[in-house]
Amino acid sequence: MLTEELRQQIKETGLTKEDLKIILLDNFTRNYKKGKRFLDLTSLNFSDFDGDIAIAWMKVKGNLFQSNQTVGETLYQHSQKVGCELWQYDQEVKENLYQKDQKVQGNLYSDESKIEGK
């Protein structure tokens, strides 16, 4: 837990996104495989935050894992550029699933879908 003194110091001096990146890389990475590092941001619970969260414009040299999201309203994923494969599976959508303007240079696989709408 952050002490009140540290919280106040951060508030007074300001914390940039670059500062946050350094803190995350220094404190939340571990060895993964073949010398790769893994930044672990799993299990962050923002359910007590009454607002929206933007995770965008990220550049990742290795793999980006997004899984087991529980979203109360809408999950937006757009403008992804993927150097290898894009895996999307086990999605449960209460309303509509929109997929548009996909450019696939390899194969597109779609199977085991259950659609209850029109």
MDAnalysis code that builds the backbone (N, CA, C; Angstrom):
import MDAnalysis as mda
import numpy as np

u = mda.Universe.empty(354, n_residues=118, atom_resindex=np.repeat(np.arange(118), 3), trajectory=True)
u.add_TopologyAttr("name", ["N", "CA", "C"] * 118)
u.add_TopologyAttr("resid", np.arange(1, 119))
u.add_TopologyAttr("resname", ["MET", "LEU", "THR", "GLU", "GLU", "LEU", "ARG", "GLN", "GLN", "ILE", "LYS", "GLU", "THR", "GLY", "LEU", "THR", "LYS", "GLU", "ASP", "LEU", "LYS", "ILE", "ILE", "LEU", "LEU", "ASP", "ASN", "PHE", "THR", "ARG", "ASN", "TYR", "LYS", "LYS", "GLY", "LYS", "ARG", "PHE", "LEU", "ASP", "LEU", "THR", "SER", "LEU", "ASN", "PHE", "SER", "ASP", "PHE", "ASP", "GLY", "ASP", "ILE", "ALA", "ILE", "ALA", "TRP", "MET", "LYS", "VAL", "LYS", "GLY", "ASN", "LEU", "PHE", "GLN", "SER", "ASN", "GLN", "THR", "VAL", "GLY", "GLU", "THR", "LEU", "TYR", "GLN", "HIS", "SER", "GLN", "LYS", "VAL", "GLY", "CYS", "GLU", "LEU", "TRP", "GLN", "TYR", "ASP", "GLN", "GLU", "VAL", "LYS", "GLU", "ASN", "LEU", "TYR", "GLN", "LYS", "ASP", "GLN", "LYS", "VAL", "GLN", "GLY", "ASN", "LEU", "TYR", "SER", "ASP", "GLU", "SER", "LYS", "ILE", "GLU", "GLY", "LYS"])
u.atoms.positions = np.array([
    [0.832, -1.190, 0.000],
    [0.000, 0.000, 0.000],
    [0.873, 1.249, 0.000],
    [0.424, 2.232, -0.712],
    [1.121, 3.512, -0.698],
    [0.812, 4.236, 0.603],
    [1.834, 4.782, 1.206],
    [1.607, 5.569, 2.410],
    [0.974, 6.899, 2.012],
    [0.317, 7.527, 2.939],
    [-0.297, 8.830, 2.674],
    [0.777, 9.846, 2.292],
    [1.937, 9.738, 2.908],
    [3.047, 10.642, 2.602],
    [3.493, 10.477, 1.142],
    [3.613, 9.235, 0.677],
    [4.013, 8.987, -0.707],
    [2.932, 9.442, -1.682],
    [1.684, 9.202, -1.360],
    [0.583, 9.683, -2.197],
    [0.625, 11.202, -2.341],
    [0.853, 11.901, -1.246],
    [0.927, 13.363, -1.259],
    [2.110, 13.838, -2.091],
    [3.238, 13.167, -1.947],
    [4.436, 13.534, -2.709],
    [4.182, 13.367, -4.211],
    [3.551, 12.286, -4.609],
    [3.229, 12.058, -6.020],
    [2.267, 13.128, -6.515],
    [1.280, 13.450, -5.691],
    [0.301, 14.475, -6.072],
    [0.964, 15.834, -6.269],
    [1.901, 16.166, -5.405],
    [2.565, 17.465, -5.473],
    [3.543, 17.562, -6.642],
    [4.302, 16.513, -6.890],
    [5.331, 16.558, -7.932],
    [4.807, 16.124, -9.298],
    [3.710, 15.411, -9.301],
    [3.166, 14.913, -10.567],
    [3.847, 13.612, -10.961],
    [3.111, 12.778, -11.624],
    [3.627, 11.498, -12.082],
    [3.250, 11.375, -13.549],
    [4.249, 11.313, -14.413],
    [3.970, 11.211, -15.840],
    [3.732, 9.744, -16.217],
    [3.218, 9.533, -17.405],
    [3.032, 8.167, -17.894],
    [4.379, 7.475, -18.051],
    [5.395, 8.226, -18.435],
    [6.736, 7.640, -18.552],
    [7.248, 7.212, -17.175],
    [6.984, 8.023, -16.125],
    [7.342, 7.637, -14.753],
    [6.629, 6.351, -14.361],
    [5.349, 6.268, -14.689],
    [4.561, 5.078, -14.370],
    [5.117, 3.862, -15.101],
    [5.503, 4.034, -16.351],
    [6.095, 2.939, -17.129],
    [7.351, 2.414, -16.430],
    [8.220, 3.319, -15.990],
    [9.453, 2.927, -15.308],
    [9.136, 2.172, -14.018],
    [8.184, 2.675, -13.249],
    [7.786, 2.003, -12.000],
    [7.274, 0.597, -12.292],
    [6.427, 0.464, -13.316],
    [5.876, -0.846, -13.669],
    [6.972, -1.808, -14.108],
    [7.860, -1.353, -14.984],
    [8.924, -2.225, -15.477],
    [9.913, -2.601, -14.367],
    [10.164, -1.693, -13.437],
    [11.086, -1.975, -12.331],
    [10.487, -2.915, -11.291],
    [9.148, -2.928, -11.151],
    [8.534, -3.642, -10.030],
    [7.589, -4.772, -10.394],
    [7.137, -4.847, -11.636],
    [6.110, -5.839, -11.976],
    [6.486, -6.705, -13.179],
    [7.773, -6.940, -13.387],
    [8.199, -7.841, -14.451],
    [8.854, -9.070, -13.844],
    [8.816, -10.128, -14.622],
    [9.467, -11.367, -14.193],
    [10.021, -12.058, -15.438],
    [10.931, -13.015, -15.228],
    [11.452, -13.788, -16.350],
    [10.345, -14.680, -16.884],
    [10.293, -14.795, -18.191],
    [9.213, -15.534, -18.832],
    [9.766, -16.775, -19.502],
    [10.311, -16.648, -20.686],
    [10.898, -17.789, -21.377],
    [12.034, -17.309, -22.265],
    [13.069, -18.111, -22.349],
    [14.209, -17.817, -23.214],
    [14.696, -16.375, -23.078],
    [14.830, -15.919, -21.851],
    [15.346, -14.585, -21.609],
    [14.347, -13.456, -21.776],
    [13.106, -13.782, -22.125],
    [12.094, -12.733, -22.267],
    [11.591, -12.309, -20.897],
    [11.230, -11.039, -20.800],
    [10.620, -10.511, -19.575],
    [9.125, -10.433, -19.792],
    [8.368, -10.471, -18.726],
    [6.911, -10.462, -18.769],
    [6.412, -9.394, -17.804],
    [5.702, -8.383, -18.318],
    [5.102, -7.354, -17.478],
    [3.738, -7.856, -17.045],
    [3.547, -8.045, -15.758],
    [2.330, -8.655, -15.227],
    [1.405, -7.600, -14.638],
    [0.345, -7.275, -15.364],
    [-0.679, -6.341, -14.893],
    [-2.011, -7.061, -14.707],
    [-1.948, -8.359, -14.454],
    [-3.173, -9.154, -14.314],
    [-3.876, -8.847, -12.994],
    [-5.157, -9.104, -12.986],
    [-6.013, -9.042, -11.794],
    [-6.144, -7.652, -11.182],
    [-5.977, -6.608, -11.988],
    [-6.258, -5.264, -11.483],
    [-7.773, -5.093, -11.444],
    [-8.297, -4.716, -10.308],
    [-9.739, -4.605, -10.131],
    [-10.117, -3.128, -10.034],
    [-10.768, -2.637, -11.084],
    [-11.211, -1.254, -11.121],
    [-12.724, -1.146, -10.930],
    [-13.350, -2.176, -10.373],
    [-14.808, -2.174, -10.251],
    [-15.322, -1.097, -9.295],
    [-14.452, -0.554, -8.453],
    [-14.873, 0.525, -7.551],
    [-14.678, 1.905, -8.185],
    [-14.161, 1.944, -9.405],
    [-13.947, 3.191, -10.131],
    [-15.142, 3.431, -11.039],
    [-15.851, 4.517, -10.822],
    [-17.050, 4.816, -11.597],
    [-16.687, 5.686, -12.798],
    [-16.068, 5.074, -13.790],
    [-15.653, 5.796, -14.986],
    [-15.183, 4.824, -16.047],
    [-14.664, 5.354, -17.127],
    [-14.165, 4.548, -18.229],
    [-12.643, 4.440, -18.136],
    [-12.086, 3.412, -18.762],
    [-10.642, 3.197, -18.771],
    [-10.184, 3.059, -20.210],
    [-9.169, 3.799, -20.584],
    [-8.600, 3.716, -21.929],
    [-7.221, 3.069, -21.862],
    [-7.064, 2.012, -22.610],
    [-5.774, 1.364, -22.787],
    [-5.539, 1.387, -24.290],
    [-4.798, 2.369, -24.767],
    [-4.702, 2.580, -26.204],
    [-3.316, 3.077, -26.596],
    [-3.025, 3.034, -27.873],
    [-1.796, 3.521, -28.473],
    [-0.561, 2.869, -27.864],
    [-0.695, 1.609, -27.460],
    [0.441, 0.887, -26.903],
    [1.248, 0.264, -28.028],
    [2.556, 0.232, -27.865],
    [3.443, -0.437, -28.799],
    [4.133, -1.547, -28.026],
    [3.978, -2.775, -28.499],
    [4.500, -3.941, -27.806],
    [5.373, -4.732, -28.767],
    [6.627, -4.969, -28.399],
    [7.549, -5.709, -29.261],
    [7.216, -7.201, -29.263],
    [6.812, -7.745, -28.135],
    [6.507, -9.174, -28.029],
    [5.015, -9.429, -28.168],
    [4.486, -10.250, -27.298],
    [3.066, -10.593, -27.303],
    [2.283, -9.687, -26.361],
    [1.020, -9.456, -26.693],
    [0.117, -8.710, -25.828],
    [-1.040, -9.640, -25.481],
    [-1.201, -9.933, -24.199],
    [-2.252, -10.825, -23.736],
    [-3.378, -10.007, -23.132],
    [-4.587, -10.162, -23.647],
    [-5.774, -9.553, -23.068],
    [-6.776, -10.687, -22.884],
    [-7.084, -11.014, -21.668],
    [-8.010, -12.119, -21.453],
    [-8.786, -11.922, -20.162],
    [-9.892, -12.623, -20.088],
    [-10.737, -12.653, -18.893],
    [-11.187, -11.272, -18.444],
    [-11.553, -10.418, -19.414],
    [-12.085, -9.090, -19.102],
    [-13.568, -9.233, -18.747],
    [-14.006, -8.531, -17.739],
    [-15.422, -8.393, -17.421],
    [-15.746, -6.916, -17.561],
    [-16.568, -6.577, -18.558],
    [-16.855, -5.188, -18.882],
    [-18.345, -4.956, -18.727],
    [-18.731, -3.980, -17.908],
    [-20.131, -3.711, -17.638],
    [-20.875, -3.070, -18.792],
    [-20.174, -2.376, -19.660],
    [-20.830, -1.708, -20.778],
    [-20.242, -2.196, -22.095],
    [-19.446, -1.412, -22.791],
    [-18.960, -1.749, -24.128],
    [-17.448, -1.922, -24.123],
    [-16.976, -2.957, -24.787],
    [-15.547, -3.181, -24.985],
    [-15.215, -2.781, -26.416],
    [-14.369, -1.770, -26.574],
    [-13.955, -1.292, -27.893],
    [-12.558, -1.823, -28.178],
    [-12.396, -2.474, -29.305],
    [-11.078, -2.874, -29.787],
    [-11.032, -2.495, -31.255],
    [-10.169, -1.558, -31.616],
    [-10.082, -1.178, -33.019],
    [-8.676, -0.727, -33.361],
    [-8.407, -0.711, -34.641],
    [-7.131, -0.243, -35.194],
    [-5.940, -1.021, -34.648],
    [-6.078, -2.350, -34.567],
    [-4.967, -3.190, -34.119],
    [-4.096, -3.539, -35.320],
    [-2.788, -3.448, -35.165],
    [-1.838, -3.916, -36.164],
    [-1.047, -5.040, -35.509],
    [-1.193, -6.238, -36.033],
    [-0.616, -7.429, -35.406],
    [0.383, -8.062, -36.362],
    [1.618, -8.247, -35.915],
    [2.667, -8.784, -36.759],
    [2.573, -10.274, -37.000],
    [1.821, -10.988, -36.199],
    [1.734, -12.433, -36.352],
    [0.265, -12.855, -36.381],
    [-0.294, -13.282, -35.271],
    [-1.669, -13.782, -35.227],
    [-2.508, -13.006, -34.218],
    [-3.790, -12.901, -34.501],
    [-4.757, -12.313, -33.580],
    [-5.708, -13.424, -33.161],
    [-5.734, -13.730, -31.881],
    [-6.610, -14.772, -31.348],
    [-7.721, -14.106, -30.553],
    [-8.959, -14.374, -30.915],
    [-10.115, -13.931, -30.149],
    [-11.019, -15.144, -29.980],
    [-11.214, -15.565, -28.762],
    [-12.056, -16.731, -28.528],
    [-12.698, -16.653, -27.150],
    [-13.729, -17.458, -26.971],
    [-14.491, -17.524, -25.721],
    [-15.057, -16.165, -25.309],
    [-15.617, -15.433, -26.288],
    [-16.253, -14.148, -26.010],
    [-17.720, -14.389, -25.689],
    [-18.229, -13.730, -24.680],
    [-19.657, -13.756, -24.374],
    [-20.150, -12.319, -24.413],
    [-21.020, -12.033, -25.381],
    [-21.502, -10.675, -25.612],
    [-23.007, -10.660, -25.412],
    [-23.502, -9.828, -24.488],
    [-24.937, -9.794, -24.197],
    [-25.747, -9.110, -25.283],
    [-25.153, -8.200, -26.031],
    [-25.894, -7.507, -27.081],
    [-25.307, -7.828, -28.442],
    [-24.590, -6.923, -29.069],
    [-24.111, -7.107, -30.441],
    [-22.597, -7.230, -30.505],
    [-22.118, -8.023, -31.449],
    [-20.702, -8.144, -31.748],
    [-20.487, -7.568, -33.141],
    [-19.715, -6.506, -33.228],
    [-19.418, -5.870, -34.507],
    [-17.989, -6.198, -34.897],
    [-17.807, -6.702, -36.102],
    [-16.473, -6.900, -36.661],
    [-16.501, -6.319, -38.064],
    [-15.647, -5.346, -38.316],
    [-15.706, -4.600, -39.566],
    [-14.296, -4.241, -40.024],
    [-14.134, -4.118, -41.321],
    [-12.888, -3.638, -41.924],
    [-11.668, -4.451, -41.485],
    [-11.790, -5.779, -41.560],
    [-10.665, -6.656, -41.207],
    [-9.808, -6.883, -42.450],
    [-8.507, -6.755, -42.323],
    [-7.581, -7.094, -43.402],
    [-6.716, -8.243, -42.902],
    [-6.898, -9.405, -43.510],
    [-6.195, -10.610, -43.080],
    [-5.353, -11.109, -44.246],
    [-4.040, -11.151, -44.079],
    [-3.174, -11.619, -45.155],
    [-3.015, -13.133, -45.134],
    [-3.359, -13.757, -44.038],
    [-3.330, -15.217, -43.935],
    [-4.740, -15.767, -44.052],
    [-5.122, -16.643, -43.150],
    [-6.439, -17.266, -43.149],
    [-7.316, -16.662, -42.058],
    [-8.630, -16.666, -42.313],
    [-9.615, -16.225, -41.322],
    [-10.422, -17.451, -40.908],
    [-10.386, -17.785, -39.641],
    [-11.114, -18.929, -39.121],
    [-12.237, -18.432, -38.225],
    [-13.429, -18.942, -38.423],
    [-14.565, -18.628, -37.565],
    [-15.373, -19.904, -37.390],
    [-15.409, -20.417, -36.173],
    [-16.177, -21.637, -35.938],
    [-16.752, -21.661, -34.530],
    [-17.661, -22.536, -34.306],
    [-18.312, -22.758, -33.013],
    [-18.955, -21.491, -32.452],
    [-19.617, -20.716, -33.329],
    [-20.320, -19.519, -32.899],
    [-21.780, -19.836, -32.665],
    [-22.349, -19.271, -31.609],
    [-23.777, -19.396, -31.326],
    [-24.374, -18.016, -31.416],
    [-25.304, -17.824, -32.360],
    [-25.903, -16.512, -32.589],
    [-27.399, -16.615, -32.332],
    [-27.906, -15.813, -31.402],
    [-29.333, -15.856, -31.066],
    [-30.109, -14.738, -31.720],
    [-29.448, -13.713, -32.260],
    [-30.116, -12.592, -32.910],
    [-30.380, -12.879, -34.372],
    [-30.646, -11.818, -35.115],
    [-30.944, -11.960, -36.552],
    [-29.700, -12.112, -37.382],
])
